[in-house]
Amino acid sequence: MAEQPHITLRELQRRVKNELEERFAQPLWVSAEISELKVNYSGHCYLELVEKGGRNGVPTAQARAMIWCSNLPRIATNFEAETGQHLAAGLQILARVMVTYHEIYGFALQIIDIDPSYTLGDMERQRQETILQLRKDGVWDMNREQYLPPCAQRVAVVSSANAAGYRDFMKELNKSPYRITTTLFDAFMQGGAAEDSIIEALCRIADRQEEFDVVVIIRGGGSVSDLNCFNAYRLCSYVAQFPLPVATGIGHDKDISVADMVAYQMLKTPTAVAGWLVELAAQLESKMNLLAVTLENATRERTHAEALRLERMSGDCRRLTESLLSREKLRIEQLRPTLAERITEFLRRRHQQLDRYGEVVEAHSPERVLKLGFALLHAREQAITHADEVTSGDILTITLSDGEITATVNTTKIWQKKS
């Protein structure tokens, strides 16, 4: 079999290398996401760049890249100064690259510069997407509709225990004359773990929500990228739908995060959040003092009015009493002659009535009855009214109108009663 025309693998690799380096002799600006990054002992930085597509985020393109140690300090320092963040996995970057090809290591990109404004723009794009999605979900205004007590004294604090912002917050609260109790829910407030850590703290607060009046999320100042977790959809959705009012003091001077926008109350710094809580207490105290003064004045006015009313009523009562007594005295004077006549007539009628009663009594007196022929019988010193009260041989005393007779019973006869 005749030998086929061919080239060696090395020759093929050389031709590809020449073709690529000739075709892409000038640097190109390429957008991609950093999926991996590491700096080796020599100071060179090696990256894995990807482009993701589809809803599941599966890479549709991938390439190796490197930043030589001669360029790394300049590129990294400039990027950090502009974005406030180190180059790290997960960032979208716009890199100026030279296309390279190596016979053994294959295709790669040599990064000679990175545009920080592109990364910042991508953060803003994610921020706007979060705002749009929260509005679409219908939760944008939910936290601002939560009830905040007139004096929020039981405060759940989401912060890092070692943060200067937390210390400033507590220092400001402790200066106030009001009793405001705080419970710290420690969380990472920046970095890759911040979003999950803050959400976990909010979940712990939600499990004890009846113990608190308000939640505050505080941290000190930071760069735009440091605050980027407060633009993340998951965290902002938790804040928007949280069952207690949330106040934020994230320490920014210019930019407002999405978490600020959906919170019940946005303040710039942790110290400002403490001042807001103190002001709520002061406003309530002021209202209570005003109500106390109003009540005192109203009581004083009512007491004075009632005293005047009582005085008027007392005067009216005295005048009415004097008038009534005067009228009654006049009436008595007018009735005096008539009264004497009526008393005389009354006594005369009573004398006549007594005379009639006397005649009746006299007509029924024992002496008058005895004169009519009746007699009183006694035996054994007892009055006899029935025949069966004596027996044969009893001695009777018979009293008549003009004397007494003593007799002995011979026989008795008892009349039969008619039924």
Secondary structure, 3 states (H helix, E strand, C coil): CCCCCCCCHHHHHHHHHHHHHHHCCCCEEEEEEEEEEEECCCCCEEEEEEEEECCCCEEEEEEEEEECCCCHHHHHHHHHHHHCCCCCCCCEEEEEEEEEEECCCEEEEEEEEECHHHHHHHHHHHHHHHHHHHHHHCCCCCHHHCCCCCCCCEEEEEECCCCHHHHHHHHHHHHCCCCCEEEEEECCCCCCCHHHHHHHHHHHHHHCHHHCCEEEEECCCCCCCCCHHHHCHHHHHHHHCCCCCEEEECCCCCCCCHHHHHCCEEECCHHHHHHHHHHHHHHHHHHHHHHHHHHHHHHHHHHHHHHHHHHHHHHHHHHHHHHHHHHHHHHHHHHHHHHHHHHHHHHHHHHHHHHHHHHHHHHCCHHHHHHCCCCEEEECCEECCCHHHCCCCCEEEEEECCEEEEEECCCCCCCCCCC
